[in-house]
Amino acid sequence: MPIEIIEKDAKDPLKHFIIIKARGEDAGFFELDESEDRKKYSNNPKALLLRGFSVNPKYQGRGIATGSIYALPEFMEMEFPDFDQVVLGVNARNIPAQRLYQKAGFEDTGRRIMRSKGEQLVMSLYTNKAK
């Protein structure tokens, strides 16, 4: 849940909280992490780890998740121009999420990470905008 991530990471300057807005309300959330944790997902020093991606239940089914993932490369170019890759772990059983990420350009890297909730597929999106 986002509140758990926020409470754990709020004082860490390498953890960046992103609030997704819709009609002036908080519709979703994710974190872009530039801490050492990202090295489990990518060897690229210009990678950011996307974690905690969630959409407020009130806004689910309205394209918020899809729109925000599709907007991620442009957002990265504007807000994080020194990074050229976003990586994430998605539960191997969560086929709808995997499809969403694939449609937005993420690719399965072949890496697998075991987490408390099961096997995670590591997916990656290159933004190709690093300066």
C-alpha positions in Angstrom: 0.0 0.0 0.0 1.3 3.5 -0.7 1.0 4.6 2.9 3.5 1.9 3.9 6.0 3.0 1.2 5.5 6.7 2.2 6.1 6.0 5.9 9.2 3.9 5.2 10.8 6.1 2.5 9.6 9.7 3.3 13.0 10.9 4.6 15.1 9.3 1.9 16.1 11.8 -0.8 16.7 9.0 -3.3 13.0 8.0 -3.2 10.7 10.2 -5.2 7.0 10.0 -4.6 4.8 10.7 -7.6 1.1 11.5 -7.1 -1.2 10.9 -10.1 -3.9 13.6 -10.3 -7.3 13.4 -11.9 -9.9 16.2 -11.7 -7.9 17.8 -8.9 -7.9 14.6 -6.8 -5.2 12.1 -5.9 -6.0 9.2 -8.3 -2.9 7.2 -8.0 0.7 6.9 -6.7 4.1 5.4 -7.5 7.6 5.8 -6.3 10.7 6.2 -8.4 13.7 4.9 -6.5 17.3 5.7 -7.2 18.7 3.9 -4.2 20.8 0.8 -4.2 17.6 -1.3 -4.4 17.5 -0.7 -8.1 20.7 -2.7 -8.6 18.7 -5.9 -8.0 16.7 -5.0 -11.1 19.2 -3.4 -13.5 22.9 -3.0 -13.9 22.3 0.4 -15.5 23.4 3.3 -13.3 20.9 5.5 -15.1 17.9 3.3 -14.1 15.1 4.2 -11.7 13.0 1.5 -10.0 9.3 2.0 -10.2 7.6 0.6 -7.1 4.3 0.9 -5.3 2.2 1.7 -8.4 -1.4 1.9 -7.4 -4.6 3.6 -8.4 -7.3 4.8 -6.0 -10.2 2.4 -6.2 -12.5 5.3 -7.1 -10.5 5.8 -10.3 -9.9 2.2 -11.3 -11.3 1.3 -14.7 -11.0 4.8 -16.0 -7.7 4.6 -17.8 -5.6 6.2 -15.0 -3.1 3.3 -14.8 -2.8 3.1 -18.6 -2.5 6.9 -19.1 0.1 7.3 -16.4 2.3 4.4 -17.6 2.1 5.7 -21.2 3.0 9.2 -20.0 6.0 7.9 -18.0 8.7 8.4 -20.8 7.8 12.0 -21.3 7.6 12.6 -17.5 11.0 11.0 -17.1 12.4 13.3 -19.8 11.1 16.4 -18.0 11.6 15.4 -14.3 14.5 12.9 -14.4 16.5 13.8 -17.5 19.7 12.1 -16.2 18.0 8.7 -16.2 17.2 6.6 -19.3 15.6 3.4 -17.9 12.7 2.5 -15.7 12.6 -1.0 -14.2 10.0 -2.7 -12.1 9.0 -6.0 -10.6 5.6 -7.4 -11.4 4.1 -10.5 -9.8 4.4 -13.5 -12.2 0.7 -14.3 -11.6 -0.4 -10.7 -12.4 -1.0 -11.1 -16.1 -3.2 -8.0 -16.5 -0.4 -5.8 -15.1 2.2 -7.5 -17.3 0.0 -6.7 -20.3 -0.4 -3.1 -19.3 3.3 -2.7 -18.9 4.0 -4.5 -22.2 1.6 -2.2 -24.1 3.4 0.8 -22.7 6.7 -0.5 -24.0 8.1 -2.4 -21.1 9.9 -5.6 -21.9 10.6 -8.7 -19.8 14.3 -8.7 -19.0 14.4 -12.3 -18.1 15.4 -11.5 -14.5 13.4 -13.0 -11.7 13.3 -11.9 -8.1 11.6 -13.8 -5.3 9.6 -11.6 -3.0 7.3 -12.3 -0.1 4.3 -12.4 -2.4 6.0 -14.7 -5.0 8.1 -14.5 -8.1 8.5 -11.1 -9.7 9.3 -10.6 -13.4 11.6 -7.7 -13.9 10.5 -5.5 -16.7 12.3 -2.5 -18.3 11.5 0.5 -20.4 14.2 2.6 -21.9 13.4 6.3 -22.3 16.5 7.1 -24.4 16.5 10.6 -23.2 19.4 10.7 -20.8 21.6 13.8 -21.1 
